[in-house]
Amino acid sequence: MNALLIAFAVVCLGFVGLQGFVRLMPVDEADWHVTPIMPDVGPGDWPLRNGTRVARDFEARPEEVLARVQGVALATDRTRLLAGSVEDGLLTFETRSAFWGFPDYTSVSAKSDGSGARVEIYARQGIGAYDWGVNAARVTDWLDALGEVASGS
């Protein structure tokens, strides 16, 4: 009976330790605050094993679109601005999963495409090798909330 209690205690401590590590590990902004580099083939989606890359055209100035992206992103549960600003033209957000607190990072840039703005998004997980589609789903939710997609939806 004592061996069972000791084993249970070790498992519980391991669980708490792992969750503490995931939630408290340091984040180097420079590792995640990167400009999305997109193929210049127009709007579209490029799924990745650990996330997604997306480009969309909007009928607004780049600063306006980024300000709207920032509002939508910050309204997402467990999401914070990690680095960047609308004025810089690049925003990087950290979103954590509800239970474990696994981090995902989403970088968003916008540039003028003549008549509006080309928005490029690079969403990827911070830990692991496969994200099970959660980044693509979050980016889709953000784009749906932004509305007014001129093309590429």
The 8 nearest C-alpha neighbors of each residue, nearest first, counted from 0:
[[1, 3, 2, 4, 5, 6, 7, 8],
 [2, 0, 4, 3, 5, 6, 7, 8],
 [1, 3, 5, 0, 4, 6, 7, 8],
 [4, 2, 6, 0, 1, 5, 7, 8],
 [5, 3, 7, 1, 6, 2, 8, 0],
 [4, 6, 8, 2, 7, 3, 1, 9],
 [7, 5, 3, 9, 4, 8, 2, 10],
 [8, 6, 4, 10, 5, 9, 3, 11],
 [7, 9, 5, 11, 6, 10, 12, 4],
 [10, 8, 6, 12, 11, 7, 13, 5],
 [11, 9, 13, 7, 8, 12, 14, 6],
 [12, 10, 14, 8, 13, 9, 7, 15],
 [13, 11, 15, 9, 14, 10, 16, 8],
 [12, 14, 16, 10, 11, 15, 17, 9],
 [13, 15, 11, 17, 12, 16, 10, 18],
 [16, 14, 12, 18, 13, 17, 19, 11],
 [17, 15, 13, 19, 14, 18, 12, 20],
 [18, 16, 20, 14, 19, 15, 13, 21],
 [17, 19, 21, 15, 20, 16, 99, 14],
 [20, 18, 16, 22, 17, 21, 23, 15],
 [19, 21, 17, 23, 18, 24, 22, 16],
 [22, 20, 18, 19, 24, 23, 101, 17],
 [21, 23, 19, 100, 20, 24, 18, 101],
 [22, 24, 20, 21, 19, 25, 18, 26],
 [25, 23, 20, 21, 22, 26, 19, 27],
 [26, 24, 23, 27, 22, 20, 21, 28],
 [27, 25, 28, 24, 30, 31, 29, 23],
 [26, 28, 29, 30, 25, 31, 32, 81],
 [29, 27, 30, 31, 32, 26, 82, 81],
 [28, 30, 32, 27, 31, 33, 82, 26],
 [31, 29, 28, 27, 32, 33, 26, 125],
 [30, 32, 28, 29, 33, 104, 27, 91],
 [33, 31, 29, 91, 28, 30, 82, 106],
 [34, 32, 31, 35, 106, 30, 29, 91],
 [33, 35, 36, 108, 106, 89, 32, 107],
 [34, 36, 121, 119, 120, 37, 33, 106],
 [37, 35, 34, 38, 119, 121, 33, 52],
 [36, 38, 35, 39, 119, 54, 52, 53],
 [37, 39, 40, 36, 41, 54, 42, 45],
 [40, 38, 41, 37, 42, 36, 54, 43],
 [41, 39, 38, 42, 43, 37, 54, 44],
 [42, 40, 39, 43, 54, 151, 38, 55],
 [41, 43, 54, 151, 55, 56, 40, 150],
 [42, 44, 54, 151, 53, 41, 55, 45],
 [43, 45, 53, 52, 46, 54, 42, 51],
 [44, 46, 52, 51, 53, 47, 43, 54],
 [47, 45, 51, 52, 44, 50, 48, 135],
 [48, 46, 50, 51, 49, 45, 52, 123],
 [47, 49, 129, 50, 46, 130, 128, 51],
 [50, 48, 129, 130, 47, 123, 128, 124],
 [51, 49, 123, 47, 134, 122, 48, 130],
 [52, 50, 46, 47, 122, 135, 45, 121],
 [51, 53, 121, 45, 120, 44, 46, 122],
 [52, 54, 44, 120, 119, 43, 45, 51],
 [55, 53, 119, 42, 43, 118, 120, 44],
 [54, 56, 42, 118, 151, 117, 57, 43],
 [55, 57, 117, 116, 149, 150, 118, 148],
 [58, 56, 116, 149, 148, 59, 115, 117],
 [57, 59, 115, 149, 116, 114, 56, 60],
 [60, 58, 115, 57, 116, 63, 64, 61],
 [59, 61, 63, 115, 62, 116, 64, 111],
 [62, 60, 116, 109, 64, 63, 110, 111],
 [63, 61, 65, 64, 60, 85, 66, 86],
 [64, 62, 66, 60, 61, 65, 67, 59],
 [63, 65, 67, 61, 66, 62, 68, 59],
 [66, 64, 68, 62, 67, 63, 85, 69],
 [65, 67, 69, 63, 64, 68, 85, 62],
 [66, 68, 64, 70, 65, 69, 71, 63],
 [69, 67, 65, 71, 70, 66, 72, 64],
 [68, 70, 66, 72, 67, 71, 73, 65],
 [71, 69, 67, 73, 68, 72, 74, 66],
 [70, 72, 68, 74, 69, 73, 67, 141],
 [73, 71, 69, 75, 74, 70, 68, 78],
 [72, 74, 75, 70, 71, 78, 69, 79],
 [73, 75, 71, 72, 70, 76, 78, 69],
 [76, 74, 72, 73, 78, 77, 71, 94],
 [75, 77, 78, 74, 73, 94, 95, 97],
 [76, 78, 94, 95, 75, 79, 96, 97],
 [79, 77, 94, 93, 76, 75, 73, 92],
 [80, 78, 93, 92, 73, 81, 94, 77],
 [79, 81, 92, 82, 91, 93, 78, 73],
 [80, 82, 92, 91, 93, 79, 28, 83],
 [83, 81, 91, 80, 90, 32, 28, 84],
 [84, 82, 90, 89, 91, 87, 85, 81],
 [83, 85, 87, 86, 90, 89, 88, 82],
 [84, 86, 88, 87, 65, 62, 66, 89],
 [85, 87, 84, 88, 62, 89, 83, 65],
 [88, 86, 84, 89, 85, 83, 90, 108],
 [89, 87, 85, 86, 108, 109, 84, 90],
 [90, 88, 108, 87, 83, 107, 84, 85],
 [91, 89, 83, 107, 84, 106, 82, 108],
 [92, 90, 106, 82, 105, 81, 32, 80],
 [93, 91, 80, 81, 105, 79, 104, 106],
 [92, 94, 104, 79, 78, 103, 81, 102],
 [95, 93, 78, 103, 77, 102, 104, 92],
 [96, 94, 102, 100, 101, 77, 103, 97],
 [95, 97, 100, 101, 98, 99, 102, 94],
 [96, 98, 100, 99, 95, 77, 101, 76],
 [97, 99, 100, 96, 101, 95, 18, 22],
 [100, 98, 101, 18, 96, 97, 21, 22],
 [99, 101, 96, 95, 22, 97, 98, 102],
 [100, 102, 96, 95, 99, 21, 103, 126],
 [103, 101, 95, 125, 94, 100, 124, 93],
 [102, 104, 124, 125, 94, 93, 123, 95],
 [105, 103, 93, 123, 92, 122, 124, 94],
 [104, 106, 122, 92, 91, 121, 123, 107],
 [107, 105, 91, 121, 90, 120, 122, 92],
 [108, 106, 120, 90, 89, 119, 91, 105],
 [109, 107, 89, 119, 88, 118, 90, 34],
 [110, 108, 118, 61, 117, 88, 116, 119],
 [111, 109, 116, 117, 61, 112, 118, 108],
 [110, 112, 116, 113, 115, 61, 117, 60],
 [111, 113, 116, 115, 117, 114, 110, 56],
 [112, 114, 111, 115, 116, 110, 117, 60],
 [113, 115, 112, 58, 116, 111, 59, 60],
 [116, 114, 58, 59, 60, 112, 57, 113],
 [115, 117, 111, 61, 57, 112, 110, 60],
 [116, 118, 56, 110, 109, 55, 112, 111],
 [119, 117, 109, 55, 54, 108, 116, 56],
 [118, 120, 54, 108, 107, 53, 35, 109],
 [121, 119, 107, 53, 52, 106, 35, 54],
 [120, 122, 52, 106, 35, 105, 51, 107],
 [123, 121, 105, 51, 50, 104, 134, 120],
 [124, 122, 50, 104, 49, 103, 134, 105],
 [123, 125, 103, 126, 49, 104, 130, 102],
 [124, 126, 103, 102, 104, 123, 127, 101],
 [127, 125, 124, 101, 102, 128, 103, 21],
 [128, 126, 129, 125, 124, 130, 49, 101],
 [127, 129, 49, 130, 126, 48, 124, 125],
 [130, 128, 49, 48, 131, 127, 50, 124],
 [129, 131, 49, 132, 133, 50, 124, 128],
 [132, 130, 133, 129, 49, 134, 50, 48],
 [133, 131, 135, 130, 134, 136, 50, 129],
 [132, 134, 136, 135, 131, 130, 137, 50],
 [133, 135, 137, 136, 50, 132, 122, 138],
 [134, 136, 138, 132, 137, 133, 51, 139],
 [135, 137, 139, 133, 134, 138, 132, 140],
 [136, 138, 140, 134, 139, 135, 133, 141],
 [137, 139, 141, 135, 140, 136, 142, 134],
 [140, 138, 136, 142, 137, 141, 143, 135],
 [141, 139, 137, 143, 138, 142, 144, 136],
 [140, 142, 138, 144, 139, 143, 145, 137],
 [141, 143, 145, 139, 144, 140, 138, 146],
 [144, 142, 140, 146, 141, 145, 139, 138],
 [145, 143, 141, 142, 146, 140, 71, 139],
 [146, 144, 142, 143, 141, 147, 67, 68],
 [145, 147, 143, 144, 148, 142, 141, 57],
 [148, 146, 149, 57, 145, 58, 143, 150],
 [149, 147, 57, 146, 150, 56, 152, 55],
 [148, 150, 57, 56, 147, 58, 151, 55],
 [151, 149, 148, 56, 152, 55, 42, 57],
 [152, 150, 42, 43, 55, 56, 149, 148],
 [151, 150, 148, 55, 43, 42, 149, 142]]
